[in-house]
Amino acid sequence: MSLEKHDLIHELPASKEAIHLLKTSSHHFAKLFDEYHEVDHEVHRIESGAENTSDEYIETLKKKRLNLKDQLFSMIREYEASTAS
């Protein structure tokens, strides 16, 4: 099985500047960003075999990661739309 990192910069390379600006200007975005990367890192460790856990726990983590990603993507898109002129 190929393990894929799900970091936001990798998934949204065109939004790198927006992500950086949001991380430095929005405490809420920065908090969600950090939480997302913590969960993503934990999922990656489990999938790589570095940690063992139940299937239920990994699925819960993946759902949490997806929810955080959705929130972050929405904030990025909203920011980009507000600065596009």
N, C-alpha and C positions, 0 to 999 in steps of 0.2 A: 504494500500500500504506500502510495506517495503521500508524504506529509507536506501540506501547504500552509505557509504562514498566512495569516489574514490581517496583517497590519494595514492601517488605513492608507498610508503613503503608497504602499504597493498596489492597493486596490483602486486608489484615486490619484494617480501621479499628476494629473493636470490640476488637482486641487491642493497641491503641496503648500503653496503660499497661503491659501485661505485657511488651511488647517493650522499652519504656524501662527497666523494672525489671531485666529479664534482661541488657540491655546494660551496666547499671551494676553488677550483682552477679555476673555469670558471665563470666569471662575467655574461656572457650571459646565461649560464645554471641556475645560481642562480636567475637571473631576471625572466626567464621563469618559473622556479619552484615556485617562490613567486606569480607570476601572476596566474599560474594554481591553486594554493591553495586558492587564493582570490576568483576566479571565482567558484571553487568547493564549497567553503563555502557559497557563495551567492546562488548557486543553491540549496544547502542543506537547507538553511534557508527558501527559497521560497517553496520547496517541503514539508517541515515540517509544513507549515502554519504560520510561524513567520512573513512572509511578503507576501503581495499580489501583483500580477503583471499580465500582459497579457500573454497569451499562446505564443504569438509571441516573447516576450522578453525572456521568459524562454528557448524557443527553440534556440534563438540566443546565449544565454549564454551556453547552452549545446554544440552547434556547436563550440563555441570558446574554451570551455574546451577540447573537442575532438581534435581540431587542436593543442592546446598547448601540450596535452598528446602525440600526434603523434610525435611532434618535440622532446619532452623530451625522449620518448622511443627510438627514433632514435639515439640521442646523447648518451644515456646509452649503447645501443647495440654497437655502434661504439667504445666507450671507452672500453667496456668489450672485444671486439674483438681485440683491439690493445694491451691489457694487457695480453691476454691469450697466454701462451707459454708452 
